[in-house]
Amino acid sequence: MLDGQHFRFTERVDSFVRSSIMPYLPITLTNRNKSVEVMALLDTGANVNVLPYEVGVQLGANWEEQTISIELSGNLASHEARGLVLSGTVAPFSPILLAFAWTY
């Protein structure tokens, strides 16, 4: 049996003061020698991991160097996205490679 870890649902309030409770998990993303800690939404029904543009920039990624185009759907369908592979670490587990659709 695999070792597991439990993460609580977290309440978030948007700019319109609407509250929602969603499953977020703390993850450290790393690109080369730069790391950033973020809260990632767990969406077990998603077909793709989406990375906000600002997070990629914080990690030193260069938009022009990413040559793989990714087509998004839903409310992000009109946004351009490019493939980006990062290392992700959720404590206490070992790092793994994660593929993202990096978008504006």
mmCIF file of the C-alpha atoms, coordinates in Angstrom:
data_MODEL
# 
_entry.id   MODEL 
# 
loop_
_atom_site.group_PDB 
_atom_site.id 
_atom_site.type_symbol 
_atom_site.label_atom_id 
_atom_site.label_alt_id 
_atom_site.label_comp_id 
_atom_site.label_asym_id 
_atom_site.label_entity_id 
_atom_site.label_seq_id 
_atom_site.pdbx_PDB_ins_code 
_atom_site.Cartn_x 
_atom_site.Cartn_y 
_atom_site.Cartn_z 
_atom_site.occupancy 
_atom_site.B_iso_or_equiv 
_atom_site.pdbx_formal_charge 
_atom_site.auth_seq_id 
_atom_site.auth_comp_id 
_atom_site.auth_asym_id 
_atom_site.auth_atom_id 
_atom_site.pdbx_PDB_model_num 
ATOM 1   C CA . MET A 1 1   ? 0.000   0.000  0.000   1.00 0.00 ? 1   MET A CA 1 
ATOM 2   C CA . LEU A 1 2   ? 1.217   3.519  -0.803  1.00 0.00 ? 2   LEU A CA 1 
ATOM 3   C CA . ASP A 1 3   ? 1.847   6.021  1.959   1.00 0.00 ? 3   ASP A CA 1 
ATOM 4   C CA . GLY A 1 4   ? -0.692  8.808  1.863   1.00 0.00 ? 4   GLY A CA 1 
ATOM 5   C CA . GLN A 1 5   ? -1.098  12.344 3.059   1.00 0.00 ? 5   GLN A CA 1 
ATOM 6   C CA . HIS A 1 6   ? -4.307  14.249 3.846   1.00 0.00 ? 6   HIS A CA 1 
ATOM 7   C CA . PHE A 1 7   ? -4.832  17.899 2.892   1.00 0.00 ? 7   PHE A CA 1 
ATOM 8   C CA . ARG A 1 8   ? -7.753  19.940 4.162   1.00 0.00 ? 8   ARG A CA 1 
ATOM 9   C CA . PHE A 1 9   ? -10.120 21.899 1.966   1.00 0.00 ? 9   PHE A CA 1 
ATOM 10  C CA . THR A 1 10  ? -9.302  25.612 2.093   1.00 0.00 ? 10  THR A CA 1 
ATOM 11  C CA . GLU A 1 11  ? -11.687 28.546 1.999   1.00 0.00 ? 11  GLU A CA 1 
ATOM 12  C CA . ARG A 1 12  ? -10.830 31.222 -0.550  1.00 0.00 ? 12  ARG A CA 1 
ATOM 13  C CA . VAL A 1 13  ? -12.547 34.575 -1.016  1.00 0.00 ? 13  VAL A CA 1 
ATOM 14  C CA . ASP A 1 14  ? -12.372 36.269 -4.424  1.00 0.00 ? 14  ASP A CA 1 
ATOM 15  C CA . SER A 1 15  ? -12.391 39.999 -5.230  1.00 0.00 ? 15  SER A CA 1 
ATOM 16  C CA . PHE A 1 16  ? -16.224 39.970 -5.250  1.00 0.00 ? 16  PHE A CA 1 
ATOM 17  C CA . VAL A 1 17  ? -16.192 38.587 -1.667  1.00 0.00 ? 17  VAL A CA 1 
ATOM 18  C CA . ARG A 1 18  ? -17.538 35.239 -2.857  1.00 0.00 ? 18  ARG A CA 1 
ATOM 19  C CA . SER A 1 19  ? -16.372 32.353 -0.733  1.00 0.00 ? 19  SER A CA 1 
ATOM 20  C CA . SER A 1 20  ? -15.540 28.880 -1.991  1.00 0.00 ? 20  SER A CA 1 
ATOM 21  C CA . ILE A 1 21  ? -14.049 25.849 -0.311  1.00 0.00 ? 21  ILE A CA 1 
ATOM 22  C CA . MET A 1 22  ? -11.705 23.869 -2.543  1.00 0.00 ? 22  MET A CA 1 
ATOM 23  C CA . PRO A 1 23  ? -8.963  21.274 -2.195  1.00 0.00 ? 23  PRO A CA 1 
ATOM 24  C CA . TYR A 1 24  ? -5.602  23.059 -2.350  1.00 0.00 ? 24  TYR A CA 1 
ATOM 25  C CA . LEU A 1 25  ? -2.245  21.506 -1.710  1.00 0.00 ? 25  LEU A CA 1 
ATOM 26  C CA . PRO A 1 26  ? 1.068   23.177 -0.954  1.00 0.00 ? 26  PRO A CA 1 
ATOM 27  C CA . ILE A 1 27  ? 3.670   22.383 -3.607  1.00 0.00 ? 27  ILE A CA 1 
ATOM 28  C CA . THR A 1 28  ? 7.163   23.626 -4.349  1.00 0.00 ? 28  THR A CA 1 
ATOM 29  C CA . LEU A 1 29  ? 7.823   24.060 -8.076  1.00 0.00 ? 29  LEU A CA 1 
ATOM 30  C CA . THR A 1 30  ? 11.412  24.163 -9.309  1.00 0.00 ? 30  THR A CA 1 
ATOM 31  C CA . ASN A 1 31  ? 12.917  25.177 -12.646 1.00 0.00 ? 31  ASN A CA 1 
ATOM 32  C CA . ARG A 1 32  ? 16.698  24.848 -12.811 1.00 0.00 ? 32  ARG A CA 1 
ATOM 33  C CA . ASN A 1 33  ? 17.950  26.670 -9.687  1.00 0.00 ? 33  ASN A CA 1 
ATOM 34  C CA . LYS A 1 34  ? 14.777  28.672 -8.880  1.00 0.00 ? 34  LYS A CA 1 
ATOM 35  C CA . SER A 1 35  ? 11.927  27.485 -6.670  1.00 0.00 ? 35  SER A CA 1 
ATOM 36  C CA . VAL A 1 36  ? 8.582   28.917 -5.640  1.00 0.00 ? 36  VAL A CA 1 
ATOM 37  C CA . GLU A 1 37  ? 6.032   27.645 -3.128  1.00 0.00 ? 37  GLU A CA 1 
ATOM 38  C CA . VAL A 1 38  ? 2.427   27.831 -4.328  1.00 0.00 ? 38  VAL A CA 1 
ATOM 39  C CA . MET A 1 39  ? -0.977  26.464 -3.424  1.00 0.00 ? 39  MET A CA 1 
ATOM 40  C CA . ALA A 1 40  ? -2.201  24.184 -6.204  1.00 0.00 ? 40  ALA A CA 1 
ATOM 41  C CA . LEU A 1 41  ? -5.844  23.371 -6.809  1.00 0.00 ? 41  LEU A CA 1 
ATOM 42  C CA . LEU A 1 42  ? -6.428  19.622 -6.881  1.00 0.00 ? 42  LEU A CA 1 
ATOM 43  C CA . ASP A 1 43  ? -8.659  18.982 -9.878  1.00 0.00 ? 43  ASP A CA 1 
ATOM 44  C CA . THR A 1 44  ? -8.773  15.229 -10.371 1.00 0.00 ? 44  THR A CA 1 
ATOM 45  C CA . GLY A 1 45  ? -11.011 15.635 -13.422 1.00 0.00 ? 45  GLY A CA 1 
ATOM 46  C CA . ALA A 1 46  ? -8.661  17.971 -15.297 1.00 0.00 ? 46  ALA A CA 1 
ATOM 47  C CA . ASN A 1 47  ? -6.939  16.883 -18.492 1.00 0.00 ? 47  ASN A CA 1 
ATOM 48  C CA . VAL A 1 48  ? -4.071  19.334 -18.092 1.00 0.00 ? 48  VAL A CA 1 
ATOM 49  C CA . ASN A 1 49  ? -2.142  21.197 -15.388 1.00 0.00 ? 49  ASN A CA 1 
ATOM 50  C CA . VAL A 1 50  ? -2.343  24.942 -16.015 1.00 0.00 ? 50  VAL A CA 1 
ATOM 51  C CA . LEU A 1 51  ? 0.439   27.233 -14.763 1.00 0.00 ? 51  LEU A CA 1 
ATOM 52  C CA . PRO A 1 52  ? -0.185  30.988 -14.488 1.00 0.00 ? 52  PRO A CA 1 
ATOM 53  C CA . TYR A 1 53  ? 2.246   33.110 -16.492 1.00 0.00 ? 53  TYR A CA 1 
ATOM 54  C CA . GLU A 1 54  ? 3.508   34.991 -13.412 1.00 0.00 ? 54  GLU A CA 1 
ATOM 55  C CA . VAL A 1 55  ? 4.579   31.754 -11.691 1.00 0.00 ? 55  VAL A CA 1 
ATOM 56  C CA . GLY A 1 56  ? 6.587   30.677 -14.740 1.00 0.00 ? 56  GLY A CA 1 
ATOM 57  C CA . VAL A 1 57  ? 8.309   34.065 -14.807 1.00 0.00 ? 57  VAL A CA 1 
ATOM 58  C CA . GLN A 1 58  ? 9.155   33.757 -11.085 1.00 0.00 ? 58  GLN A CA 1 
ATOM 59  C CA . LEU A 1 59  ? 10.782  30.425 -11.936 1.00 0.00 ? 59  LEU A CA 1 
ATOM 60  C CA . GLY A 1 60  ? 12.927  32.024 -14.648 1.00 0.00 ? 60  GLY A CA 1 
ATOM 61  C CA . ALA A 1 61  ? 11.113  30.402 -17.575 1.00 0.00 ? 61  ALA A CA 1 
ATOM 62  C CA . ASN A 1 62  ? 11.360  32.188 -20.928 1.00 0.00 ? 62  ASN A CA 1 
ATOM 63  C CA . TRP A 1 63  ? 8.146   32.260 -22.996 1.00 0.00 ? 63  TRP A CA 1 
ATOM 64  C CA . GLU A 1 64  ? 10.027  32.400 -26.319 1.00 0.00 ? 64  GLU A CA 1 
ATOM 65  C CA . GLU A 1 65  ? 12.039  29.255 -25.464 1.00 0.00 ? 65  GLU A CA 1 
ATOM 66  C CA . GLN A 1 66  ? 8.910   27.122 -25.046 1.00 0.00 ? 66  GLN A CA 1 
ATOM 67  C CA . THR A 1 67  ? 8.167   25.637 -28.466 1.00 0.00 ? 67  THR A CA 1 
ATOM 68  C CA . ILE A 1 68  ? 5.324   23.226 -27.686 1.00 0.00 ? 68  ILE A CA 1 
ATOM 69  C CA . SER A 1 69  ? 1.920   24.818 -28.215 1.00 0.00 ? 69  SER A CA 1 
ATOM 70  C CA . ILE A 1 70  ? -0.952  23.569 -26.007 1.00 0.00 ? 70  ILE A CA 1 
ATOM 71  C CA . GLU A 1 71  ? -4.633  24.057 -26.841 1.00 0.00 ? 71  GLU A CA 1 
ATOM 72  C CA . LEU A 1 72  ? -6.763  24.907 -23.823 1.00 0.00 ? 72  LEU A CA 1 
ATOM 73  C CA . SER A 1 73  ? -10.528 24.552 -23.505 1.00 0.00 ? 73  SER A CA 1 
ATOM 74  C CA . GLY A 1 74  ? -13.295 26.000 -21.358 1.00 0.00 ? 74  GLY A CA 1 
ATOM 75  C CA . ASN A 1 75  ? -12.862 29.513 -19.993 1.00 0.00 ? 75  ASN A CA 1 
ATOM 76  C CA . LEU A 1 76  ? -9.156  29.474 -21.019 1.00 0.00 ? 76  LEU A CA 1 
ATOM 77  C CA . ALA A 1 77  ? -9.797  28.468 -24.649 1.00 0.00 ? 77  ALA A CA 1 
ATOM 78  C CA . SER A 1 78  ? -8.916  31.922 -25.995 1.00 0.00 ? 78  SER A CA 1 
ATOM 79  C CA . HIS A 1 79  ? -5.545  32.007 -24.181 1.00 0.00 ? 79  HIS A CA 1 
ATOM 80  C CA . GLU A 1 80  ? -2.285  30.934 -25.780 1.00 0.00 ? 80  GLU A CA 1 
ATOM 81  C CA . ALA A 1 81  ? -0.451  28.231 -23.845 1.00 0.00 ? 81  ALA A CA 1 
ATOM 82  C CA . ARG A 1 82  ? 2.945   26.582 -24.175 1.00 0.00 ? 82  ARG A CA 1 
ATOM 83  C CA . GLY A 1 83  ? 4.290   23.399 -22.629 1.00 0.00 ? 83  GLY A CA 1 
ATOM 84  C CA . LEU A 1 84  ? 6.623   23.688 -19.642 1.00 0.00 ? 84  LEU A CA 1 
ATOM 85  C CA . VAL A 1 85  ? 8.064   20.845 -17.535 1.00 0.00 ? 85  VAL A CA 1 
ATOM 86  C CA . LEU A 1 86  ? 8.914   21.592 -13.902 1.00 0.00 ? 86  LEU A CA 1 
ATOM 87  C CA . SER A 1 87  ? 9.925   19.616 -10.848 1.00 0.00 ? 87  SER A CA 1 
ATOM 88  C CA . GLY A 1 88  ? 7.232   19.505 -8.184  1.00 0.00 ? 88  GLY A CA 1 
ATOM 89  C CA . THR A 1 89  ? 7.608   18.560 -4.539  1.00 0.00 ? 89  THR A CA 1 
ATOM 90  C CA . VAL A 1 90  ? 4.813   17.942 -2.074  1.00 0.00 ? 90  VAL A CA 1 
ATOM 91  C CA . ALA A 1 91  ? 6.332   17.297 1.362   1.00 0.00 ? 91  ALA A CA 1 
ATOM 92  C CA . PRO A 1 92  ? 7.097   14.658 2.541   1.00 0.00 ? 92  PRO A CA 1 
ATOM 93  C CA . PHE A 1 93  ? 7.239   13.009 -0.898  1.00 0.00 ? 93  PHE A CA 1 
ATOM 94  C CA . SER A 1 94  ? 10.124  12.973 -3.385  1.00 0.00 ? 94  SER A CA 1 
ATOM 95  C CA . PRO A 1 95  ? 10.155  15.453 -6.308  1.00 0.00 ? 95  PRO A CA 1 
ATOM 96  C CA . ILE A 1 96  ? 8.506   14.449 -9.587  1.00 0.00 ? 96  ILE A CA 1 
ATOM 97  C CA . LEU A 1 97  ? 8.416   16.010 -13.057 1.00 0.00 ? 97  LEU A CA 1 
ATOM 98  C CA . LEU A 1 98  ? 5.132   17.724 -13.933 1.00 0.00 ? 98  LEU A CA 1 
ATOM 99  C CA . ALA A 1 99  ? 4.037   18.971 -17.362 1.00 0.00 ? 99  ALA A CA 1 
ATOM 100 C CA . PHE A 1 100 ? 2.121   22.249 -17.478 1.00 0.00 ? 100 PHE A CA 1 
ATOM 101 C CA . ALA A 1 101 ? 0.239   24.326 -20.009 1.00 0.00 ? 101 ALA A CA 1 
ATOM 102 C CA . TRP A 1 102 ? 1.858   27.683 -19.227 1.00 0.00 ? 102 TRP A CA 1 
ATOM 103 C CA . THR A 1 103 ? -0.510  30.489 -20.159 1.00 0.00 ? 103 THR A CA 1 
ATOM 104 C CA . TYR A 1 104 ? -1.042  34.259 -19.980 1.00 0.00 ? 104 TYR A CA 1 
# 
